[in-house]
Amino acid sequence: MRKNIVAGNWKMNNNLQEGLKLAKDLEAALVGKKVNCDVVIGTPFIHLAPVAAAIDTTKIGVAAQNCADKASGAYTGEVSAAMVASTGAKYVILGHSERRAYYGETDAILKEKVLLALANGLTPIFCVGEVLEEREANKQDEIVNSQIKNALFNLSAEEFGKIVIAYEPVWAIGTGKTATSEQAQEMHAFIRGVLAAKYGEKVADETSILYGGSCNAANAKELFDNPDVDGGLIGGASLGVDKFMPIIEAF
Ligand code: PEP
């Protein structure tokens, strides 16, 4: 069966000392708790190695928020998938809408990043989602379908089995405006159908599809209760243990 996952995305928040404290506080809060999901934290690059060394990464997985679309070489300022993997991180968030919007990440670039992440043993948490104008024009299915098709459908079924999808309607990210439980379930079921048509029911059934966009302690349970919602990618509410733990415990 597919896994339930609650993954935090710290974005560009927390200096190293603050990030280490947050990771250790989360680990302490999880002691003695029986949680029904995998827990992941997506930290800035510089936090990856010290955070992975400071916590038990079999209990809290560590994720990068990006990796380069090139394997190695003269790409000043970039961080490769191999470097990410060498820190002890097991995941990489790819295709976040902030990367697409502010750093020009296209489906073609993301396709390369996904391949490099997989080649280095990382699990991509691949983000898809429509902007407000697309939702208002009822184009969300078309947009999400093309994001998945263009960046992921070159993968074999075996490779695709290692992908986690995060549906993040862009209009819901950091806005306090969550998709309704019905909107989330409808899109997650649509995505699962797209995956089934390409890779078959088994692969589709086994793919974890997370919801992201202003998910918090108050709405997590209702969202996660949907049959096709397998957890969340959590931005703002992952920056405090008091806010993140109730989301983890919503399962
Ligand atoms: C995100 O950045 O992936 C996200 C879902 O952010 P927030 O939870 O703050 O909306």
Boltz pocket constraint, residues with backbone or C-beta under 6 A from the ligand:
constraints:
  - pocket:
      binder: B
      contacts: [[A, 9], [A, 168], [A, 172], [A, 173], [A, 174], [A, 175], [A, 176], [A, 212], [A, 213], [A, 214], [A, 215], [A, 233], [A, 234], [A, 235], [A, 236], [A, 237]]
      max_distance: 6.0
